Amino acid sequence: MSEFIKEDGETKLSKWGNSNATRIPSNLVKELGWKDNENLSIKIENNSLVLKPTSHRPTNIHELFAGWKDDGKRDTEMNWGESKGNELKW
């Protein structure tokens, strides 16, 4: 997502039980990479609400595979066949 503040439409704060609720436009949710029913933390920062996913998402391949353990079932590289798209050449 861009570092500048992006205003893509408006939303309305509505009563929902004893709380209030608003809808987040789907284009913003898509740009953020959020999923349906995602848990979010909420806080006030500079007189604005800030929402952040509570689940950690890897930012690089090292974080993605940080807890990976080899199952020991392979002793050679697997052959996945011929390239069918825009795969990188090794």
SVG drawing of the C-alpha trace seen along z (x, -y; Angstrom):
<svg xmlns="http://www.w3.org/2000/svg" viewBox="-29 -14 49 54">
<polyline fill="none" stroke="black" stroke-width="0.4" points="0.0,0.0 1.2,-3.5 2.7,-5.6 0.4,-8.5 -3.1,-8.7 -5.7,-7.4 -9.3,-8.5 -11.4,-6.2 -15.0,-7.1 -16.9,-7.5 -18.5,-5.3 -21.1,-5.9 -20.9,-5.2 -24.1,-3.4 -25.5,-2.1 -25.0,1.7 -26.4,2.9 -24.5,1.0 -21.6,0.3 -21.1,-1.5 -20.1,0.0 -18.9,-1.0 -18.2,0.7 -14.8,0.8 -15.0,0.5 -14.0,3.7 -11.3,2.1 -9.5,0.9 -9.7,4.4 -8.4,5.9 -5.5,3.4 -4.5,4.2 -4.7,8.0 -7.1,8.5 -9.5,11.5 -13.1,11.9 -13.4,12.4 -9.9,11.2 -9.1,10.3 -8.0,6.6 -6.6,4.6 -8.0,1.1 -6.4,-2.0 -6.5,-5.7 -3.5,-7.4 -3.4,-11.2 -7.1,-11.5 -7.8,-8.7 -8.7,-5.1 -6.0,-2.7 -6.9,0.9 -4.2,3.6 -4.5,7.4 -3.6,9.2 -2.1,12.2 1.5,11.8 2.1,12.0 5.5,12.9 7.3,10.0 10.0,12.1 10.8,15.7 12.9,16.1 9.9,15.3 7.7,17.4 9.8,20.6 11.2,19.7 9.6,22.7 9.9,25.2 11.3,28.6 12.4,31.1 10.4,34.3 13.4,36.3 11.5,38.0 13.5,36.6 17.2,36.8 17.2,35.2 15.5,32.2 12.0,32.8 11.2,32.6 8.1,30.5 8.2,30.9 8.6,28.3 7.9,24.7 4.3,23.7 4.3,20.0 6.7,17.2 8.7,19.2 12.2,18.0 15.1,19.8 17.5,21.4"/>
</svg>
